[in-house]
């Protein structure tokens, strides 16, 4: 499901958390109601401003949070090796972004629902400056063989 037109993020609303169609209902609210055992119909009854597509968009958004975008300083082989844990992940070079500015990579990750994974501090610094999305995982264990990185992720 394409949720980009449903899930919105505004820095001044709900602390910049993902919300539904610019409303003050966050994706986390809907996921929490579902986790608490509410049915789709109960949610729609309690919140008539929501639609079935809104609920499905929240689920799709949550599922996409498992996608990783590995920086070029991490091997492209991690994408296939970790596919069971992080399906639909990619690496900067595989997306044609190997010469892109960090801000371009950041915006690509943000627009496409990736969590950025890097060994450099630049994305962590940017996350501190502008906040998520995207989320950033800063690997701070120095240069390691790909097998060691893979073991640390699984």
N, CA, C and O atoms as a GROMACS GRO file, in nm:
protein
  616
    1UNK      N    1   0.084  -0.119   0.000
    1UNK     CA    2   0.000   0.000   0.000
    1UNK      C    3   0.088   0.124   0.000
    1UNK      O    4   0.187   0.131   0.073
    2UNK      N    5   0.051   0.221  -0.080
    2UNK     CA    6   0.122   0.348  -0.084
    2UNK      C    7   0.059   0.439   0.022
    2UNK      O    8  -0.053   0.488   0.003
    3UNK      N    9   0.130   0.462   0.130
    3UNK     CA   10   0.076   0.541   0.241
    3UNK      C   11   0.127   0.685   0.242
    3UNK      O   12   0.090   0.761   0.330
    4UNK      N   13   0.211   0.723   0.145
    4UNK     CA   14   0.272   0.856   0.147
    4UNK      C   15   0.170   0.969   0.149
    4UNK      O   16   0.197   1.075   0.206
    5UNK      N   17   0.055   0.949   0.089
    5UNK     CA   18  -0.046   1.057   0.089
    5UNK      C   19  -0.133   1.054   0.215
    5UNK      O   20  -0.214   1.144   0.236
    6UNK      N   21  -0.118   0.951   0.298
    6UNK     CA   22  -0.198   0.938   0.419
    6UNK      C   23  -0.117   0.973   0.543
    6UNK      O   24  -0.163   1.048   0.629
    7UNK      N   25   0.004   0.919   0.553
    7UNK     CA   26   0.088   0.943   0.670
    7UNK      C   27   0.164   1.073   0.650
    7UNK      O   28   0.237   1.089   0.552
    8UNK      N   29   0.147   1.165   0.744
    8UNK     CA   30   0.210   1.296   0.734
    8UNK      C   31   0.296   1.321   0.857
    8UNK      O   32   0.268   1.270   0.966
    9UNK      N   33   0.401   1.399   0.838
    9UNK     CA   34   0.489   1.432   0.949
    9UNK      C   35   0.510   1.583   0.948
    9UNK      O   36   0.557   1.641   0.851
   10UNK      N   37   0.473   1.644   1.060
   10UNK     CA   38   0.488   1.788   1.075
   10UNK      C   39   0.564   1.813   1.205
   10UNK      O   40   0.521   1.766   1.311
   11UNK      N   41   0.674   1.886   1.199
   11UNK     CA   42   0.758   1.904   1.318
   11UNK      C   43   0.682   1.957   1.440
   11UNK      O   44   0.713   1.916   1.552
   12UNK      N   45   0.586   2.044   1.421
   12UNK     CA   46   0.516   2.103   1.534
   12UNK      C   47   0.394   2.026   1.582
   12UNK      O   48   0.326   2.069   1.676
   13UNK      N   49   0.366   1.914   1.522
   13UNK     CA   50   0.246   1.838   1.558
   13UNK      C   51   0.287   1.704   1.617
   13UNK      O   52   0.361   1.627   1.555
   14UNK      N   53   0.238   1.676   1.736
   14UNK     CA   54   0.264   1.549   1.806
   14UNK      C   55   0.413   1.518   1.814
   14UNK      O   56   0.455   1.403   1.803
   15UNK      N   57   0.491   1.624   1.832
   15UNK     CA   58   0.636   1.607   1.847
   15UNK      C   59   0.704   1.557   1.722
   15UNK      O   60   0.811   1.496   1.731
   16UNK      N   61   0.644   1.581   1.605
   16UNK     CA   62   0.703   1.536   1.480
   16UNK      C   63   0.679   1.389   1.450
   16UNK      O   64   0.738   1.333   1.358
   17UNK      N   65   0.592   1.326   1.530
   17UNK     CA   66   0.562   1.185   1.507
   17UNK      C   67   0.473   1.171   1.384
   17UNK      O   68   0.397   1.262   1.352
   18UNK      N   69   0.481   1.057   1.316
   18UNK     CA   70   0.396   1.034   1.199
   18UNK      C   71   0.248   1.033   1.239
   18UNK      O   72   0.209   0.964   1.334
   19UNK      N   73   0.168   1.109   1.166
   19UNK     CA   74   0.025   1.120   1.194
   19UNK      C   75  -0.054   1.083   1.069
   19UNK      O   76   0.002   1.058   0.962
   20UNK      N   77  -0.185   1.081   1.085
   20UNK     CA   78  -0.274   1.043   0.976
   20UNK      C   79  -0.338   1.169   0.918
   20UNK      O   80  -0.402   1.246   0.989
   21UNK      N   81  -0.318   1.189   0.789
   21UNK     CA   82  -0.378   1.297   0.710
   21UNK      C   83  -0.378   1.432   0.784
   21UNK      O   84  -0.481   1.499   0.792
   22UNK      N   85  -0.263   1.469   0.837
   22UNK     CA   86  -0.243   1.598   0.903
   22UNK      C   87  -0.325   1.614   1.031
   22UNK      O   88  -0.326   1.722   1.090
   23UNK      N   89  -0.394   1.509   1.075
   23UNK     CA   90  -0.469   1.515   1.200
   23UNK      C   91  -0.373   1.494   1.317
   23UNK      O   92  -0.253   1.471   1.297
   24UNK      N   93  -0.426   1.502   1.437
   24UNK     CA   94  -0.346   1.482   1.557
   24UNK      C   95  -0.351   1.336   1.605
   24UNK      O   96  -0.312   1.306   1.717
   25UNK      N   97  -0.398   1.248   1.519
   25UNK     CA   98  -0.398   1.105   1.550
   25UNK      C   99  -0.271   1.046   1.491
   25UNK      O  100  -0.251   1.047   1.370
   26UNK      N  101  -0.184   0.993   1.579
   26UNK     CA  102  -0.055   0.941   1.536
   26UNK      C  103  -0.065   0.795   1.494
   26UNK      O  104  -0.155   0.722   1.537
   27UNK      N  105   0.027   0.756   1.409
   27UNK     CA  106   0.037   0.615   1.370
   27UNK      C  107   0.050   0.529   1.495
   27UNK      O  108  -0.012   0.423   1.505
   28UNK      N  109   0.131   0.574   1.590
   28UNK     CA  110   0.150   0.499   1.714
   28UNK      C  111   0.020   0.481   1.791
   28UNK      O  112   0.001   0.379   1.858
   29UNK      N  113  -0.072   0.578   1.784
   29UNK     CA  114  -0.202   0.564   1.850
   29UNK      C  115  -0.278   0.445   1.791
   29UNK      O  116  -0.327   0.359   1.864
   30UNK      N  117  -0.285   0.442   1.659
   30UNK     CA  118  -0.360   0.335   1.591
   30UNK      C  119  -0.296   0.199   1.619
   30UNK      O  120  -0.365   0.102   1.647
   31UNK      N  121  -0.163   0.194   1.610
   31UNK     CA  122  -0.094   0.068   1.638
   31UNK      C  123  -0.117   0.023   1.782
   31UNK      O  124  -0.132  -0.096   1.810
   32UNK      N  125  -0.119   0.118   1.873
   32UNK     CA  126  -0.146   0.087   2.014
   32UNK      C  127  -0.286   0.032   2.034
   32UNK      O  128  -0.306  -0.062   2.110
   33UNK      N  129  -0.385   0.092   1.966
   33UNK     CA  130  -0.522   0.041   1.978
   33UNK      C  131  -0.533  -0.100   1.923
   33UNK      O  132  -0.599  -0.186   1.982
   34UNK      N  133  -0.467  -0.124   1.810
   34UNK     CA  134  -0.469  -0.259   1.752
   34UNK      C  135  -0.399  -0.358   1.845
   34UNK      O  136  -0.448  -0.469   1.865
   35UNK      N  137  -0.286  -0.317   1.902
   35UNK     CA  138  -0.212  -0.405   1.993
   35UNK      C  139  -0.292  -0.434   2.120
   35UNK      O  140  -0.277  -0.540   2.181
   36UNK      N  141  -0.377  -0.340   2.159
   36UNK     CA  142  -0.461  -0.358   2.277
   36UNK      C  143  -0.582  -0.447   2.249
   36UNK      O  144  -0.658  -0.479   2.340
   37UNK      N  145  -0.599  -0.486   2.123
   37UNK     CA  146  -0.706  -0.578   2.088
   37UNK      C  147  -0.828  -0.514   2.022
   37UNK      O  148  -0.925  -0.584   1.995
   38UNK      N  149  -0.824  -0.385   1.996
   38UNK     CA  150  -0.937  -0.323   1.927
   38UNK      C  151  -0.942  -0.371   1.783
   38UNK      O  152  -0.839  -0.386   1.718
   39UNK      N  153  -1.062  -0.396   1.735
   39UNK     CA  154  -1.079  -0.434   1.595
   39UNK      C  155  -1.079  -0.308   1.509
   39UNK      O  156  -1.094  -0.197   1.560
   40UNK      N  157  -1.062  -0.328   1.380
   40UNK     CA  158  -1.070  -0.213   1.288
   40UNK      C  159  -1.204  -0.143   1.306
   40UNK      O  160  -1.211  -0.020   1.311
   41UNK      N  161  -1.310  -0.222   1.315
   41UNK     CA  162  -1.445  -0.164   1.326
   41UNK      C  163  -1.461  -0.083   1.455
   41UNK      O  164  -1.525   0.022   1.454
   42UNK      N  165  -1.404  -0.131   1.565
   42UNK     CA  166  -1.410  -0.055   1.691
   42UNK      C  167  -1.337   0.078   1.679
   42UNK      O  168  -1.384   0.181   1.726
   43UNK      N  169  -1.221   0.075   1.615
   43UNK     CA  170  -1.144   0.199   1.597
   43UNK      C  171  -1.224   0.296   1.511
   43UNK      O  172  -1.234   0.414   1.544
   44UNK      N  173  -1.280   0.247   1.401
   44UNK     CA  174  -1.357   0.334   1.311
   44UNK      C  175  -1.482   0.390   1.379
   44UNK      O  176  -1.524   0.501   1.350
   45UNK      N  177  -1.541   0.312   1.468
   45UNK     CA  178  -1.658   0.357   1.542
   45UNK      C  179  -1.621   0.466   1.643
   45UNK      O  180  -1.692   0.566   1.658
   46UNK      N  181  -1.507   0.446   1.713
   46UNK     CA  182  -1.463   0.543   1.813
   46UNK      C  183  -1.404   0.670   1.750
   46UNK      O  184  -1.409   0.777   1.810
   47UNK      N  185  -1.349   0.654   1.631
   47UNK     CA  186  -1.284   0.766   1.562
   47UNK      C  187  -1.337   0.774   1.419
   47UNK      O  188  -1.269   0.731   1.325
   48UNK      N  189  -1.457   0.827   1.400
   48UNK     CA  190  -1.519   0.827   1.267
   48UNK      C  191  -1.444   0.909   1.163
   48UNK      O  192  -1.471   0.898   1.043
   49UNK      N  193  -1.350   0.991   1.208
   49UNK     CA  194  -1.270   1.066   1.113
   49UNK      C  195  -1.166   0.978   1.042
   49UNK      O  196  -1.107   1.020   0.943
   50UNK      N  197  -1.146   0.857   1.092
   50UNK     CA  198  -1.053   0.762   1.030
   50UNK      C  199  -1.125   0.673   0.931
   50UNK      O  200  -1.247   0.655   0.937
   51UNK      N  201  -1.047   0.618   0.839
   51UNK     CA  202  -1.101   0.524   0.740
   51UNK      C  203  -1.024   0.392   0.748
   51UNK      O  204  -0.919   0.384   0.812
   52UNK      N  205  -1.078   0.292   0.684
   52UNK     CA  206  -1.008   0.164   0.676
   52UNK      C  207  -0.872   0.181   0.609
   52UNK      O  208  -0.774   0.118   0.650
   53UNK      N  209  -0.864   0.265   0.508
   53UNK     CA  210  -0.736   0.292   0.442
   53UNK      C  211  -0.636   0.356   0.538
   53UNK      O  212  -0.516   0.330   0.529
   54UNK      N  213  -0.684   0.440   0.630
   54UNK     CA  214  -0.595   0.500   0.729
   54UNK      C  215  -0.530   0.392   0.816
   54UNK      O  216  -0.410   0.396   0.842
   55UNK      N  217  -0.610   0.296   0.860
   55UNK     CA  218  -0.559   0.188   0.944
   55UNK      C  219  -0.459   0.103   0.867
   55UNK      O  220  -0.352   0.069   0.918
   56UNK      N  221  -0.492   0.070   0.743
   56UNK     CA  222  -0.399  -0.008   0.661
   56UNK      C  223  -0.270   0.070   0.634
   56UNK      O  224  -0.162   0.012   0.629
   57UNK      N  225  -0.282   0.201   0.617
   57UNK     CA  226  -0.163   0.284   0.596
   57UNK      C  227  -0.072   0.281   0.719
   57UNK      O  228   0.050   0.277   0.706
   58UNK      N  229  -0.131   0.282   0.837
   58UNK     CA  230  -0.052   0.273   0.961
   58UNK      C  231   0.024   0.141   0.967
   58UNK      O  232   0.141   0.137   1.004
   59UNK      N  233  -0.043   0.033   0.931
   59UNK     CA  234   0.021  -0.099   0.931
   59UNK      C  235   0.133  -0.106   0.827
   59UNK      O  236   0.240  -0.161   0.854
   60UNK      N  237   0.108  -0.051   0.710
   60UNK     CA  238   0.211  -0.051   0.605
   60UNK      C  239   0.330   0.035   0.646
   60UNK      O  240   0.444  -0.002   0.623
   61UNK      N  241   0.302   0.149   0.707
   61UNK     CA  242   0.409   0.237   0.754
   61UNK      C  243   0.495   0.165   0.857
   61UNK      O  244   0.617   0.170   0.852
   62UNK      N  245   0.429   0.098   0.951
   62UNK     CA  246   0.503   0.024   1.055
   62UNK      C  247   0.586  -0.088   0.993
   62UNK      O  248   0.700  -0.110   1.034
   63UNK      N  249   0.531  -0.157   0.896
   63UNK     CA  250   0.606  -0.265   0.830
   63UNK      C  251   0.729  -0.211   0.759
   63UNK      O  252   0.833  -0.276   0.757
   64UNK      N  253   0.718  -0.094   0.701
   64UNK     CA  254   0.831  -0.035   0.629
   64UNK      C  255   0.941   0.014   0.722
   64UNK      O  256   1.053   0.037   0.676
   65UNK      N  257   0.913   0.030   0.847
   65UNK     CA  258   1.015   0.078   0.941
   65UNK      C  259   1.128  -0.022   0.955
   65UNK      O  260   1.234   0.010   1.008
   66UNK      N  261   1.107  -0.143   0.908
   66UNK     CA  262   1.211  -0.245   0.916
   66UNK      C  263   1.308  -0.237   0.799
   66UNK      O  264   1.405  -0.313   0.795
   67UNK      N  265   1.286  -0.149   0.706
   67UNK     CA  266   1.374  -0.133   0.590
   67UNK      C  267   1.498  -0.055   0.632
   67UNK      O  268   1.488   0.047   0.700
   68UNK      N  269   1.614  -0.104   0.591
   68UNK     CA  270   1.739  -0.037   0.622
   68UNK      C  271   1.805   0.014   0.494
   68UNK      O  272   1.801  -0.051   0.390
   69UNK      N  273   1.866   0.131   0.504
   69UNK     CA  274   1.949   0.183   0.397
   69UNK      C  275   2.090   0.190   0.451
   69UNK      O  276   2.123   0.275   0.534
   70UNK      N  277   2.174   0.098   0.404
   70UNK     CA  278   2.312   0.092   0.449
   70UNK      C  279   2.396   0.194   0.375
   70UNK      O  280   2.390   0.204   0.252
   71UNK      N  281   2.474   0.269   0.451
   71UNK     CA  282   2.564   0.367   0.391
   71UNK      C  283   2.670   0.293   0.310
   71UNK      O  284   2.687   0.172   0.326
   72UNK      N  285   2.739   0.365   0.226
   72UNK     CA  286   2.836   0.301   0.138
   72UNK      C  287   2.955   0.243   0.216
   72UNK      O  288   3.028   0.159   0.162
   73UNK      N  289   2.975   0.285   0.340
   73UNK     CA  290   3.084   0.230   0.420
   73UNK      C  291   3.048   0.094   0.480
   73UNK      O  292   3.127   0.036   0.555
   74UNK      N  293   2.931   0.043   0.447
   74UNK     CA  294   2.888  -0.092   0.484
   74UNK      C  295   2.859  -0.169   0.356
   74UNK      O  296   2.800  -0.114   0.262
   75UNK      N  297   2.898  -0.293   0.351
   75UNK     CA  298   2.889  -0.372   0.228
   75UNK      C  299   2.746  -0.390   0.180
   75UNK      O  300   2.653  -0.407   0.259
   76UNK      N  301   2.730  -0.387   0.049
   76UNK     CA  302   2.601  -0.415  -0.014
   76UNK      C  303   2.555  -0.558   0.017
   76UNK      O  304   2.436  -0.587   0.010
   77UNK      N  305   2.648  -0.645   0.052
   77UNK     CA  306   2.614  -0.784   0.082
   77UNK      C  307   2.524  -0.797   0.205
   77UNK      O  308   2.455  -0.898   0.221
   78UNK      N  309   2.524  -0.697   0.291
   78UNK     CA  310   2.437  -0.700   0.408
   78UNK      C  311   2.289  -0.706   0.369
   78UNK      O  312   2.208  -0.764   0.441
   79UNK      N  313   2.255  -0.646   0.255
   79UNK     CA  314   2.115  -0.646   0.210
   79UNK      C  315   2.062  -0.788   0.195
   79UNK      O  316   1.954  -0.819   0.245
   80UNK      N  317   2.137  -0.872   0.128
   80UNK     CA  318   2.090  -1.010   0.110
   80UNK      C  319   2.112  -1.094   0.235
   80UNK      O  320   2.029  -1.179   0.267
   81UNK      N  321   2.220  -1.071   0.306
   81UNK     CA  322   2.248  -1.151   0.426
   81UNK      C  323   2.149  -1.125   0.538
   81UNK      O  324   2.124  -1.214   0.620
   82UNK      N  325   2.093  -1.005   0.544
   82UNK     CA  326   1.999  -0.969   0.651
   82UNK      C  327   1.855  -0.957   0.601
   82UNK      O  328   1.769  -0.902   0.670
   83UNK      N  329   1.829  -1.009   0.482
   83UNK     CA  330   1.695  -0.995   0.421
   83UNK      C  331   1.586  -1.057   0.507
   83UNK      O  332   1.473  -1.009   0.506
   84UNK      N  333   1.617  -1.162   0.580
   84UNK     CA  334   1.517  -1.223   0.667
   84UNK      C  335   1.474  -1.132   0.780
   84UNK      O  336   1.357  -1.132   0.821
   85UNK      N  337   1.567  -1.053   0.832
   85UNK     CA  338   1.536  -0.959   0.940
   85UNK      C  339   1.486  -0.825   0.889
   85UNK      O  340   1.395  -0.765   0.947
   86UNK      N  341   1.546  -0.780   0.779
   86UNK     CA  342   1.515  -0.648   0.727
   86UNK      C  343   1.485  -0.656   0.577
   86UNK      O  344   1.569  -0.619   0.495
   87UNK      N  345   1.367  -0.703   0.542
   87UNK     CA  346   1.333  -0.715   0.399
   87UNK      C  347   1.330  -0.578   0.330
   87UNK      O  348   1.304  -0.476   0.393
   88UNK      N  349   1.357  -0.580   0.202
   88UNK     CA  350   1.353  -0.458   0.120
   88UNK      C  351   1.456  -0.353   0.160
   88UNK      O  352   1.438  -0.235   0.133
   89UNK      N  353   1.562  -0.398   0.224
   89UNK     CA  354   1.670  -0.305   0.257
   89UNK      C  355   1.757  -0.284   0.133
   89UNK      O  356   1.752  -0.361   0.038
   90UNK      N  357   1.838  -0.177   0.137
   90UNK     CA  358   1.924  -0.148   0.024
   90UNK      C  359   2.052  -0.082   0.074
   90UNK      O  360   2.071  -0.063   0.194
   91UNK      N  361   2.138  -0.048  -0.020
   91UNK     CA  362   2.264   0.016   0.011
   91UNK      C  363   2.279   0.135  -0.083
   91UNK      O  364   2.230   0.133  -0.196
   92UNK      N  365   2.347   0.237  -0.036
   92UNK     CA  366   2.359   0.363  -0.110
   92UNK      C  367   2.403   0.341  -0.255
   92UNK      O  368   2.343   0.396  -0.347
   93UNK      N  369   2.506   0.261  -0.276
   93UNK     CA  370   2.556   0.238  -0.413
   93UNK      C  371   2.451   0.172  -0.499
   93UNK      O  372   2.438   0.206  -0.617
   94UNK      N  373   2.376   0.078  -0.444
   94UNK     CA  374   2.274   0.007  -0.521
   94UNK      C  375   2.163   0.098  -0.569
   94UNK      O  376   2.093   0.067  -0.666
   95UNK      N  377   2.146   0.210  -0.502
   95UNK     CA  378   2.042   0.307  -0.539
   95UNK      C  379   2.098   0.421  -0.625
   95UNK      O  380   2.027   0.517  -0.656
   96UNK      N  381   2.224   0.409  -0.664
   96UNK     CA  382   2.285   0.513  -0.747
   96UNK      C  383   2.319   0.640  -0.671
   96UNK      O  384   2.329   0.747  -0.730
   97UNK      N  385   2.337   0.628  -0.540
   97UNK     CA  386   2.364   0.745  -0.456
   97UNK      C  387   2.507   0.749  -0.403
   97UNK      O  388   2.535   0.818  -0.305
   98UNK      N  389   2.596   0.674  -0.465
   98UNK     CA  390   2.732   0.664  -0.411
   98UNK      C  391   2.809   0.796  -0.414
   98UNK      O  392   2.904   0.813  -0.337
   99UNK      N  393   2.771   0.887  -0.499
   99UNK     CA  394   2.837   1.018  -0.504
   99UNK      C  395   2.748   1.130  -0.452
   99UNK      O  396   2.781   1.248  -0.465
  100UNK      N  397   2.637   1.093  -0.393
  100UNK     CA  398   2.540   1.194  -0.347
  100UNK      C  399   2.585   1.256  -0.215
  100UNK      O  400   2.652   1.194  -0.134
  101UNK      N  401   2.546   1.380  -0.197
  101UNK     CA  402   2.565   1.451  -0.072
  101UNK      C  403   2.484   1.380   0.038
  101UNK      O  404   2.381   1.318   0.010
  102UNK      N  405   2.531   1.389   0.160
  102UNK     CA  406   2.462   1.324   0.272
  102UNK      C  407   2.317   1.367   0.286
  102UNK      O  408   2.231   1.286   0.323
  103UNK      N  409   2.289   1.492   0.257
  103UNK     CA  410   2.151   1.542   0.268
  103UNK      C  411   2.060   1.476   0.164
  103UNK      O  412   1.943   1.452   0.191
  104UNK      N  413   2.114   1.445   0.046
  104UNK     CA  414   2.037   1.376  -0.058
  104UNK      C  415   2.005   1.234  -0.012
  104UNK      O  416   1.892   1.187  -0.029
  105UNK      N  417   2.103   1.166   0.045
  105UNK     CA  418   2.081   1.032   0.098
  105UNK      C  419   1.976   1.037   0.210
  105UNK      O  420   1.886   0.953   0.215
  106UNK      N  421   1.988   1.136   0.297
  106UNK     CA  422   1.893   1.155   0.407
  106UNK      C  423   1.751   1.172   0.352
  106UNK      O  424   1.658   1.105   0.399
  107UNK      N  425   1.734   1.258   0.256
  107UNK     CA  426   1.601   1.283   0.199
  107UNK      C  427   1.546   1.159   0.128
  107UNK      O  428   1.426   1.133   0.132
  108UNK      N  429   1.634   1.083   0.062
  108UNK     CA  430   1.590   0.959  -0.002
  108UNK      C  431   1.541   0.860   0.104
  108UNK      O  432   1.436   0.798   0.086
  109UNK      N  433   1.615   0.846   0.212
  109UNK     CA  434   1.573   0.757   0.320
  109UNK      C  435   1.440   0.802   0.379
  109UNK      O  436   1.352   0.720   0.405
  110UNK      N  437   1.426   0.930   0.400
  110UNK     CA  438   1.304   0.987   0.457
  110UNK      C  439   1.184   0.962   0.365
  110UNK      O  440   1.078   0.919   0.411
  111UNK      N  441   1.201   0.988   0.237
  111UNK     CA  442   1.091   0.976   0.141
  111UNK      C  443   1.051   0.831   0.116
  111UNK      O  444   0.938   0.803   0.075
  112UNK      N  445   1.143   0.738   0.140
  112UNK     CA  446   1.117   0.599   0.106
  112UNK      C  447   1.109   0.506   0.227
  112UNK      O  448   1.112   0.384   0.212
  113UNK      N  449   1.098   0.563   0.344
  113UNK     CA  450   1.074   0.483   0.463
  113UNK      C  451   1.189   0.397   0.510
  113UNK      O  452   1.167   0.289   0.566
  114UNK      N  453   1.312   0.441   0.488
  114UNK     CA  454   1.428   0.366   0.533
  114UNK      C  455   1.477   0.416   0.668
  114UNK      O  456   1.457   0.533   0.704
  115UNK      N  457   1.540   0.328   0.744
  115UNK     CA  458   1.623   0.364   0.858
  115UNK      C  459   1.766   0.364   0.807
  115UNK      O  460   1.811   0.265   0.748
  116UNK      N  461   1.839   0.473   0.828
  116UNK     CA  462   1.977   0.484   0.781
  116UNK      C  463   2.072   0.412   0.876
  116UNK      O  464   2.061   0.426   0.998
  117UNK      N  465   2.163   0.334   0.820
  117UNK     CA  466   2.264   0.263   0.900
  117UNK      C  467   2.401   0.305   0.847
  117UNK      O  468   2.430   0.290   0.729
  118UNK      N  469   2.485   0.358   0.937
  118UNK     CA  470   2.616   0.408   0.894
  118UNK      C  471   2.718   0.391   1.005
  118UNK      O  472   2.684   0.378   1.122
  119UNK      N  473   2.844   0.390   0.965
  119UNK     CA  474   2.953   0.391   1.063
  119UNK      C  475   3.003   0.533   1.087
  119UNK      O  476   3.088   0.554   1.174
  120UNK      N  477   2.954   0.629   1.014
  120UNK     CA  478   2.996   0.767   1.030
  120UNK      C  479   2.897   0.842   1.118
  120UNK      O  480   2.781   0.805   1.132
  121UNK      N  481   2.947   0.949   1.178
  121UNK     CA  482   2.863   1.028   1.268
  121UNK      C  483   2.775   1.128   1.193
  121UNK      O  484   2.687   1.188   1.255
  122UNK      N  485   2.795   1.148   1.062
  122UNK     CA  486   2.725   1.256   0.993
  122UNK      C  487   2.573   1.243   0.999
  122UNK      O  488   2.503   1.342   1.020
  123UNK      N  489   2.521   1.122   0.981
  123UNK     CA  490   2.376   1.104   0.987
  123UNK      C  491   2.324   1.116   1.130
  123UNK      O  492   2.214   1.166   1.153
  124UNK      N  493   2.402   1.069   1.227
  124UNK     CA  494   2.363   1.085   1.368
  124UNK      C  495   2.359   1.233   1.404
  124UNK      O  496   2.269   1.278   1.475
  125UNK      N  497   2.458   1.308   1.356
  125UNK     CA  498   2.461   1.452   1.381
  125UNK      C  499   2.340   1.521   1.316
  125UNK      O  500   2.279   1.609   1.376
  126UNK      N  501   2.307   1.481   1.194
  126UNK     CA  502   2.193   1.539   1.124
  126UNK      C  503   2.062   1.506   1.197
  126UNK      O  504   1.973   1.590   1.206
  127UNK      N  505   2.052   1.383   1.249
  127UNK     CA  506   1.932   1.344   1.325
  127UNK      C  507   1.918   1.430   1.450
  127UNK      O  508   1.806   1.466   1.487
  128UNK      N  509   2.029   1.462   1.514
  128UNK     CA  510   2.025   1.548   1.632
  128UNK      C  511   1.982   1.690   1.594
  128UNK      O  512   1.910   1.756   1.668
  129UNK      N  513   2.027   1.734   1.479
  129UNK     CA  514   1.997   1.870   1.433
  129UNK      C  515   1.853   1.887   1.388
  129UNK      O  516   1.786   1.981   1.430
  130UNK      N  517   1.804   1.796   1.302
  130UNK     CA  518   1.670   1.814   1.243
  130UNK      C  519   1.567   1.714   1.292
  130UNK      O  520   1.448   1.733   1.268
  131UNK      N  521   1.610   1.609   1.360
  131UNK     CA  522   1.516   1.508   1.412
  131UNK      C  523   1.469   1.414   1.302
  131UNK      O  524   1.489   1.439   1.183
  132UNK      N  525   1.405   1.306   1.344
  132UNK     CA  526   1.355   1.208   1.247
  132UNK      C  527   1.229   1.259   1.179
  132UNK      O  528   1.172   1.359   1.223
  133UNK      N  529   1.183   1.193   1.075
  133UNK     CA  530   1.248   1.080   1.011
  133UNK      C  531   1.361   1.126   0.920
  133UNK      O  532   1.370   1.244   0.888
  134UNK      N  533   1.445   1.037   0.878
  134UNK     CA  534   1.447   0.895   0.908
  134UNK      C  535   1.517   0.868   1.042
  134UNK      O  536   1.585   0.954   1.097
  135UNK      N  537   1.498   0.747   1.091
  135UNK     CA  538   1.574   0.704   1.207
  135UNK      C  539   1.714   0.672   1.160
  135UNK      O  540   1.738   0.643   1.043
  136UNK      N  541   1.808   0.680   1.254
  136UNK     CA  542   1.948   0.655   1.222
  136UNK      C  543   2.005   0.554   1.320
  136UNK      O  544   1.984   0.563   1.441
  137UNK      N  545   2.078   0.457   1.265
  137UNK     CA  546   2.154   0.363   1.348
  137UNK      C  547   2.301   0.391   1.320
  137UNK      O  548   2.348   0.372   1.208
  138UNK      N  549   2.372   0.437   1.421
  138UNK     CA  550   2.513   0.471   1.408
  138UNK      C  551   2.594   0.356   1.468
  138UNK      O  552   2.595   0.337   1.589
  139UNK      N  553   2.661   0.282   1.383
  139UNK     CA  554   2.745   0.170   1.426
  139UNK      C  555   2.880   0.225   1.469
  139UNK      O  556   2.954   0.280   1.388
  140UNK      N  557   2.912   0.210   1.596
  140UNK     CA  558   3.031   0.273   1.651
  140UNK      C  559   3.135   0.170   1.695
  140UNK      O  560   3.197   0.187   1.799
  141UNK      N  561   3.153   0.066   1.618
  141UNK     CA  562   3.249  -0.037   1.657
  141UNK      C  563   3.371  -0.042   1.567
  141UNK      O  564   3.445  -0.140   1.571
  142UNK      N  565   3.394   0.058   1.488
  142UNK     CA  566   3.512   0.063   1.401
  142UNK      C  567   3.496  -0.027   1.280
  142UNK      O  568   3.392  -0.088   1.260
  143UNK      N  569   3.600  -0.033   1.202
  143UNK     CA  570   3.596  -0.114   1.080
  143UNK      C  571   3.601  -0.262   1.115
  143UNK      O  572   3.693  -0.308   1.183
  144UNK      N  573   3.502  -0.334   1.068
  144UNK     CA  574   3.491  -0.477   1.093
  144UNK      C  575   3.460  -0.546   0.962
  144UNK      O  576   3.405  -0.484   0.870
  145UNK      N  577   3.496  -0.674   0.951
  145UNK     CA  578   3.454  -0.751   0.833
  145UNK      C  579   3.301  -0.759   0.826
  145UNK      O  580   3.233  -0.751   0.928
  146UNK      N  581   3.250  -0.774   0.706
  146UNK     CA  582   3.105  -0.780   0.685
  146UNK      C  583   3.042  -0.889   0.771
  146UNK      O  584   2.932  -0.870   0.824
  147UNK      N  585   3.108  -1.003   0.786
  147UNK     CA  586   3.054  -1.111   0.870
  147UNK      C  587   3.033  -1.066   1.014
  147UNK      O  588   2.934  -1.103   1.076
  148UNK      N  589   3.125  -0.986   1.067
  148UNK     CA  590   3.112  -0.935   1.203
  148UNK      C  591   2.996  -0.837   1.215
  148UNK      O  592   2.922  -0.839   1.313
  149UNK      N  593   2.980  -0.752   1.114
  149UNK     CA  594   2.866  -0.659   1.114
  149UNK      C  595   2.737  -0.737   1.110
  149UNK      O  596   2.642  -0.706   1.182
  150UNK      N  597   2.732  -0.838   1.025
  150UNK     CA  598   2.611  -0.922   1.012
  150UNK      C  599   2.578  -0.988   1.146
  150UNK      O  600   2.462  -0.987   1.187
  151UNK      N  601   2.675  -1.045   1.213
  151UNK     CA  602   2.651  -1.111   1.343
  151UNK      C  603   2.600  -1.010   1.446
  151UNK      O  604   2.516  -1.043   1.528
  152UNK      N  605   2.651  -0.889   1.441
  152UNK     CA  606   2.607  -0.787   1.535
  152UNK      C  607   2.464  -0.741   1.511
  152UNK      O  608   2.398  -0.694   1.603
  153UNK      N  609   2.416  -0.754   1.387
  153UNK     CA  610   2.281  -0.710   1.352
  153UNK      C  611   2.177  -0.816   1.376
  153UNK      O  612   2.059  -0.785   1.390
  154UNK      N  613   2.218  -0.939   1.382
  154UNK     CA  614   2.117  -1.046   1.395
  154UNK      C  615   2.107  -1.097   1.536
  154UNK      O  616   2.027  -1.187   1.564
   0.00000   0.00000   0.00000
